[in-house]
Amino acid sequence: MRPRPRALGMDVGQATRTEIWERAGIDASTMSEMMDTGELVDAALLGFDRREAVTIPPLHAAGRWAALESARQGLMSDIRQAHAAERYRSAS
């Protein structure tokens, strides 16, 4: 029996319209940025099917995530250093 490939994804959502708000005494109808739970789940599953490492259903400009990830990757070589940066080596 061959091992099956595994997939792991992360869904970054936002506040969703659920009963928890009512239980907390908060009127969710006053919050315009609420996403419908079904829409969030459908989008998350589609992202999973597409093998996206990170799915952000409310993010319309997907290029912004790509730019952030690229900047983070570029920073990694600057962070992987054996010594503190020069500006932290003296008290002045």
Phi and psi in radians as a Rosetta constraint file:
Dihedral C 1 N 2 CA 2 C 2 CIRCULARHARMONIC -1.418 0.35
Dihedral N 2 CA 2 C 2 N 3 CIRCULARHARMONIC 2.501 0.35
Dihedral C 2 N 3 CA 3 C 3 CIRCULARHARMONIC -1.163 0.35
Dihedral N 3 CA 3 C 3 N 4 CIRCULARHARMONIC 2.511 0.35
Dihedral C 3 N 4 CA 4 C 4 CIRCULARHARMONIC -1.569 0.35
Dihedral N 4 CA 4 C 4 N 5 CIRCULARHARMONIC 2.459 0.35
Dihedral C 4 N 5 CA 5 C 5 CIRCULARHARMONIC -1.132 0.35
Dihedral N 5 CA 5 C 5 N 6 CIRCULARHARMONIC 2.519 0.35
Dihedral C 5 N 6 CA 6 C 6 CIRCULARHARMONIC -1.941 0.35
Dihedral N 6 CA 6 C 6 N 7 CIRCULARHARMONIC 2.604 0.35
Dihedral C 6 N 7 CA 7 C 7 CIRCULARHARMONIC -2.180 0.35
Dihedral N 7 CA 7 C 7 N 8 CIRCULARHARMONIC 2.482 0.35
Dihedral C 7 N 8 CA 8 C 8 CIRCULARHARMONIC -2.308 0.35
Dihedral N 8 CA 8 C 8 N 9 CIRCULARHARMONIC 2.271 0.35
Dihedral C 8 N 9 CA 9 C 9 CIRCULARHARMONIC -2.356 0.35
Dihedral N 9 CA 9 C 9 N 10 CIRCULARHARMONIC 2.813 0.35
Dihedral C 9 N 10 CA 10 C 10 CIRCULARHARMONIC -2.146 0.35
Dihedral N 10 CA 10 C 10 N 11 CIRCULARHARMONIC 2.279 0.35
Dihedral C 10 N 11 CA 11 C 11 CIRCULARHARMONIC -1.851 0.35
Dihedral N 11 CA 11 C 11 N 12 CIRCULARHARMONIC 2.179 0.35
Dihedral C 11 N 12 CA 12 C 12 CIRCULARHARMONIC -1.906 0.35
Dihedral N 12 CA 12 C 12 N 13 CIRCULARHARMONIC 1.871 0.35
Dihedral C 12 N 13 CA 13 C 13 CIRCULARHARMONIC -1.918 0.35
Dihedral N 13 CA 13 C 13 N 14 CIRCULARHARMONIC -2.707 0.35
Dihedral C 13 N 14 CA 14 C 14 CIRCULARHARMONIC -2.500 0.35
Dihedral N 14 CA 14 C 14 N 15 CIRCULARHARMONIC -2.941 0.35
Dihedral C 14 N 15 CA 15 C 15 CIRCULARHARMONIC -1.032 0.35
Dihedral N 15 CA 15 C 15 N 16 CIRCULARHARMONIC 2.336 0.35
Dihedral C 15 N 16 CA 16 C 16 CIRCULARHARMONIC -2.010 0.35
Dihedral N 16 CA 16 C 16 N 17 CIRCULARHARMONIC 2.678 0.35
Dihedral C 16 N 17 CA 17 C 17 CIRCULARHARMONIC -1.387 0.35
Dihedral N 17 CA 17 C 17 N 18 CIRCULARHARMONIC 1.731 0.35
Dihedral C 17 N 18 CA 18 C 18 CIRCULARHARMONIC -2.352 0.35
Dihedral N 18 CA 18 C 18 N 19 CIRCULARHARMONIC 3.024 0.35
Dihedral C 18 N 19 CA 19 C 19 CIRCULARHARMONIC -1.245 0.35
Dihedral N 19 CA 19 C 19 N 20 CIRCULARHARMONIC -0.216 0.35
Dihedral C 19 N 20 CA 20 C 20 CIRCULARHARMONIC -1.067 0.35
Dihedral N 20 CA 20 C 20 N 21 CIRCULARHARMONIC -0.566 0.35
Dihedral C 20 N 21 CA 21 C 21 CIRCULARHARMONIC -1.119 0.35
Dihedral N 21 CA 21 C 21 N 22 CIRCULARHARMONIC -0.786 0.35
Dihedral C 21 N 22 CA 22 C 22 CIRCULARHARMONIC -1.095 0.35
Dihedral N 22 CA 22 C 22 N 23 CIRCULARHARMONIC -0.738 0.35
Dihedral C 22 N 23 CA 23 C 23 CIRCULARHARMONIC -1.086 0.35
Dihedral N 23 CA 23 C 23 N 24 CIRCULARHARMONIC -0.531 0.35
Dihedral C 23 N 24 CA 24 C 24 CIRCULARHARMONIC -1.481 0.35
Dihedral N 24 CA 24 C 24 N 25 CIRCULARHARMONIC -0.013 0.35
Dihedral C 24 N 25 CA 25 C 25 CIRCULARHARMONIC 1.396 0.35
Dihedral N 25 CA 25 C 25 N 26 CIRCULARHARMONIC 0.380 0.35
Dihedral C 25 N 26 CA 26 C 26 CIRCULARHARMONIC -1.906 0.35
Dihedral N 26 CA 26 C 26 N 27 CIRCULARHARMONIC 2.302 0.35
Dihedral C 26 N 27 CA 27 C 27 CIRCULARHARMONIC -1.452 0.35
Dihedral N 27 CA 27 C 27 N 28 CIRCULARHARMONIC 1.745 0.35
Dihedral C 27 N 28 CA 28 C 28 CIRCULARHARMONIC -1.179 0.35
Dihedral N 28 CA 28 C 28 N 29 CIRCULARHARMONIC -0.343 0.35
Dihedral C 28 N 29 CA 29 C 29 CIRCULARHARMONIC -1.179 0.35
Dihedral N 29 CA 29 C 29 N 30 CIRCULARHARMONIC -0.287 0.35
Dihedral C 29 N 30 CA 30 C 30 CIRCULARHARMONIC -1.505 0.35
Dihedral N 30 CA 30 C 30 N 31 CIRCULARHARMONIC -0.101 0.35
Dihedral C 30 N 31 CA 31 C 31 CIRCULARHARMONIC -1.780 0.35
Dihedral N 31 CA 31 C 31 N 32 CIRCULARHARMONIC 1.851 0.35
Dihedral C 31 N 32 CA 32 C 32 CIRCULARHARMONIC -1.308 0.35
Dihedral N 32 CA 32 C 32 N 33 CIRCULARHARMONIC -0.381 0.35
Dihedral C 32 N 33 CA 33 C 33 CIRCULARHARMONIC -1.556 0.35
Dihedral N 33 CA 33 C 33 N 34 CIRCULARHARMONIC 0.334 0.35
Dihedral C 33 N 34 CA 34 C 34 CIRCULARHARMONIC -1.366 0.35
Dihedral N 34 CA 34 C 34 N 35 CIRCULARHARMONIC 2.344 0.35
Dihedral C 34 N 35 CA 35 C 35 CIRCULARHARMONIC -1.730 0.35
Dihedral N 35 CA 35 C 35 N 36 CIRCULARHARMONIC 2.469 0.35
Dihedral C 35 N 36 CA 36 C 36 CIRCULARHARMONIC -1.144 0.35
Dihedral N 36 CA 36 C 36 N 37 CIRCULARHARMONIC 2.354 0.35
Dihedral C 36 N 37 CA 37 C 37 CIRCULARHARMONIC -1.020 0.35
Dihedral N 37 CA 37 C 37 N 38 CIRCULARHARMONIC -0.744 0.35
Dihedral C 37 N 38 CA 38 C 38 CIRCULARHARMONIC -1.073 0.35
Dihedral N 38 CA 38 C 38 N 39 CIRCULARHARMONIC -0.720 0.35
Dihedral C 38 N 39 CA 39 C 39 CIRCULARHARMONIC -1.123 0.35
Dihedral N 39 CA 39 C 39 N 40 CIRCULARHARMONIC -0.725 0.35
Dihedral C 39 N 40 CA 40 C 40 CIRCULARHARMONIC -1.101 0.35
Dihedral N 40 CA 40 C 40 N 41 CIRCULARHARMONIC -0.791 0.35
Dihedral C 40 N 41 CA 41 C 41 CIRCULARHARMONIC -1.127 0.35
Dihedral N 41 CA 41 C 41 N 42 CIRCULARHARMONIC -0.776 0.35
Dihedral C 41 N 42 CA 42 C 42 CIRCULARHARMONIC -1.035 0.35
Dihedral N 42 CA 42 C 42 N 43 CIRCULARHARMONIC -0.782 0.35
Dihedral C 42 N 43 CA 43 C 43 CIRCULARHARMONIC -1.144 0.35
Dihedral N 43 CA 43 C 43 N 44 CIRCULARHARMONIC -0.715 0.35
Dihedral C 43 N 44 CA 44 C 44 CIRCULARHARMONIC -1.105 0.35
Dihedral N 44 CA 44 C 44 N 45 CIRCULARHARMONIC -0.725 0.35
Dihedral C 44 N 45 CA 45 C 45 CIRCULARHARMONIC -1.166 0.35
Dihedral N 45 CA 45 C 45 N 46 CIRCULARHARMONIC -0.655 0.35
Dihedral C 45 N 46 CA 46 C 46 CIRCULARHARMONIC -1.126 0.35
Dihedral N 46 CA 46 C 46 N 47 CIRCULARHARMONIC -0.749 0.35
Dihedral C 46 N 47 CA 47 C 47 CIRCULARHARMONIC -1.065 0.35
Dihedral N 47 CA 47 C 47 N 48 CIRCULARHARMONIC -0.685 0.35
Dihedral C 47 N 48 CA 48 C 48 CIRCULARHARMONIC -1.119 0.35
Dihedral N 48 CA 48 C 48 N 49 CIRCULARHARMONIC -0.793 0.35
Dihedral C 48 N 49 CA 49 C 49 CIRCULARHARMONIC -1.051 0.35
Dihedral N 49 CA 49 C 49 N 50 CIRCULARHARMONIC -0.571 0.35
Dihedral C 49 N 50 CA 50 C 50 CIRCULARHARMONIC -1.441 0.35
Dihedral N 50 CA 50 C 50 N 51 CIRCULARHARMONIC 0.009 0.35
Dihedral C 50 N 51 CA 51 C 51 CIRCULARHARMONIC 1.074 0.35
Dihedral N 51 CA 51 C 51 N 52 CIRCULARHARMONIC 0.594 0.35
Dihedral C 51 N 52 CA 52 C 52 CIRCULARHARMONIC -1.216 0.35
Dihedral N 52 CA 52 C 52 N 53 CIRCULARHARMONIC 2.337 0.35
Dihedral C 52 N 53 CA 53 C 53 CIRCULARHARMONIC -1.192 0.35
Dihedral N 53 CA 53 C 53 N 54 CIRCULARHARMONIC -0.633 0.35
Dihedral C 53 N 54 CA 54 C 54 CIRCULARHARMONIC -2.341 0.35
Dihedral N 54 CA 54 C 54 N 55 CIRCULARHARMONIC 2.257 0.35
Dihedral C 54 N 55 CA 55 C 55 CIRCULARHARMONIC -2.029 0.35
Dihedral N 55 CA 55 C 55 N 56 CIRCULARHARMONIC 2.185 0.35
Dihedral C 55 N 56 CA 56 C 56 CIRCULARHARMONIC -2.159 0.35
Dihedral N 56 CA 56 C 56 N 57 CIRCULARHARMONIC 1.484 0.35
Dihedral C 56 N 57 CA 57 C 57 CIRCULARHARMONIC -0.929 0.35
Dihedral N 57 CA 57 C 57 N 58 CIRCULARHARMONIC -0.682 0.35
Dihedral C 57 N 58 CA 58 C 58 CIRCULARHARMONIC -1.401 0.35
Dihedral N 58 CA 58 C 58 N 59 CIRCULARHARMONIC -0.093 0.35
Dihedral C 58 N 59 CA 59 C 59 CIRCULARHARMONIC -1.473 0.35
Dihedral N 59 CA 59 C 59 N 60 CIRCULARHARMONIC 1.878 0.35
Dihedral C 59 N 60 CA 60 C 60 CIRCULARHARMONIC -1.370 0.35
Dihedral N 60 CA 60 C 60 N 61 CIRCULARHARMONIC -0.606 0.35
Dihedral C 60 N 61 CA 61 C 61 CIRCULARHARMONIC -1.636 0.35
Dihedral N 61 CA 61 C 61 N 62 CIRCULARHARMONIC 1.468 0.35
Dihedral C 61 N 62 CA 62 C 62 CIRCULARHARMONIC -1.011 0.35
Dihedral N 62 CA 62 C 62 N 63 CIRCULARHARMONIC -0.488 0.35
Dihedral C 62 N 63 CA 63 C 63 CIRCULARHARMONIC -1.092 0.35
Dihedral N 63 CA 63 C 63 N 64 CIRCULARHARMONIC -0.429 0.35
Dihedral C 63 N 64 CA 64 C 64 CIRCULARHARMONIC -1.174 0.35
Dihedral N 64 CA 64 C 64 N 65 CIRCULARHARMONIC -0.676 0.35
Dihedral C 64 N 65 CA 65 C 65 CIRCULARHARMONIC -1.152 0.35
Dihedral N 65 CA 65 C 65 N 66 CIRCULARHARMONIC -0.752 0.35
Dihedral C 65 N 66 CA 66 C 66 CIRCULARHARMONIC -1.063 0.35
Dihedral N 66 CA 66 C 66 N 67 CIRCULARHARMONIC -0.703 0.35
Dihedral C 66 N 67 CA 67 C 67 CIRCULARHARMONIC -1.152 0.35
Dihedral N 67 CA 67 C 67 N 68 CIRCULARHARMONIC -0.722 0.35
Dihedral C 67 N 68 CA 68 C 68 CIRCULARHARMONIC -1.120 0.35
Dihedral N 68 CA 68 C 68 N 69 CIRCULARHARMONIC -0.769 0.35
Dihedral C 68 N 69 CA 69 C 69 CIRCULARHARMONIC -1.125 0.35
Dihedral N 69 CA 69 C 69 N 70 CIRCULARHARMONIC -0.689 0.35
Dihedral C 69 N 70 CA 70 C 70 CIRCULARHARMONIC -1.120 0.35
Dihedral N 70 CA 70 C 70 N 71 CIRCULARHARMONIC -0.759 0.35
Dihedral C 70 N 71 CA 71 C 71 CIRCULARHARMONIC -1.106 0.35
Dihedral N 71 CA 71 C 71 N 72 CIRCULARHARMONIC -0.710 0.35
Dihedral C 71 N 72 CA 72 C 72 CIRCULARHARMONIC -1.098 0.35
Dihedral N 72 CA 72 C 72 N 73 CIRCULARHARMONIC -0.776 0.35
Dihedral C 72 N 73 CA 73 C 73 CIRCULARHARMONIC -1.107 0.35
Dihedral N 73 CA 73 C 73 N 74 CIRCULARHARMONIC -0.701 0.35
Dihedral C 73 N 74 CA 74 C 74 CIRCULARHARMONIC -1.122 0.35
Dihedral N 74 CA 74 C 74 N 75 CIRCULARHARMONIC -0.572 0.35
Dihedral C 74 N 75 CA 75 C 75 CIRCULARHARMONIC -1.245 0.35
Dihedral N 75 CA 75 C 75 N 76 CIRCULARHARMONIC -0.463 0.35
Dihedral C 75 N 76 CA 76 C 76 CIRCULARHARMONIC -0.989 0.35
Dihedral N 76 CA 76 C 76 N 77 CIRCULARHARMONIC -0.729 0.35
Dihedral C 76 N 77 CA 77 C 77 CIRCULARHARMONIC -1.167 0.35
Dihedral N 77 CA 77 C 77 N 78 CIRCULARHARMONIC -0.518 0.35
Dihedral C 77 N 78 CA 78 C 78 CIRCULARHARMONIC -1.320 0.35
Dihedral N 78 CA 78 C 78 N 79 CIRCULARHARMONIC -0.501 0.35
Dihedral C 78 N 79 CA 79 C 79 CIRCULARHARMONIC -1.420 0.35
Dihedral N 79 CA 79 C 79 N 80 CIRCULARHARMONIC -0.578 0.35
Dihedral C 79 N 80 CA 80 C 80 CIRCULARHARMONIC -1.349 0.35
Dihedral N 80 CA 80 C 80 N 81 CIRCULARHARMONIC 1.386 0.35
Dihedral C 80 N 81 CA 81 C 81 CIRCULARHARMONIC -2.273 0.35
Dihedral N 81 CA 81 C 81 N 82 CIRCULARHARMONIC 2.622 0.35
Dihedral C 81 N 82 CA 82 C 82 CIRCULARHARMONIC -1.427 0.35
Dihedral N 82 CA 82 C 82 N 83 CIRCULARHARMONIC -0.288 0.35
Dihedral C 82 N 83 CA 83 C 83 CIRCULARHARMONIC -2.332 0.35
Dihedral N 83 CA 83 C 83 N 84 CIRCULARHARMONIC 2.769 0.35
Dihedral C 83 N 84 CA 84 C 84 CIRCULARHARMONIC -1.131 0.35
Dihedral N 84 CA 84 C 84 N 85 CIRCULARHARMONIC 2.644 0.35
Dihedral C 84 N 85 CA 85 C 85 CIRCULARHARMONIC -1.075 0.35
Dihedral N 85 CA 85 C 85 N 86 CIRCULARHARMONIC 2.662 0.35
Dihedral C 85 N 86 CA 86 C 86 CIRCULARHARMONIC -0.909 0.35
Dihedral N 86 CA 86 C 86 N 87 CIRCULARHARMONIC -0.702 0.35
Dihedral C 86 N 87 CA 87 C 87 CIRCULARHARMONIC -1.126 0.35
Dihedral N 87 CA 87 C 87 N 88 CIRCULARHARMONIC -0.254 0.35
Dihedral C 87 N 88 CA 88 C 88 CIRCULARHARMONIC -1.813 0.35
Dihedral N 88 CA 88 C 88 N 89 CIRCULARHARMONIC 0.097 0.35
Dihedral C 88 N 89 CA 89 C 89 CIRCULARHARMONIC -1.586 0.35
Dihedral N 89 CA 89 C 89 N 90 CIRCULARHARMONIC -0.195 0.35
Dihedral C 89 N 90 CA 90 C 90 CIRCULARHARMONIC -2.376 0.35
Dihedral N 90 CA 90 C 90 N 91 CIRCULARHARMONIC 2.733 0.35
Dihedral C 90 N 91 CA 91 C 91 CIRCULARHARMONIC -1.363 0.35
Dihedral N 91 CA 91 C 91 N 92 CIRCULARHARMONIC -0.272 0.35
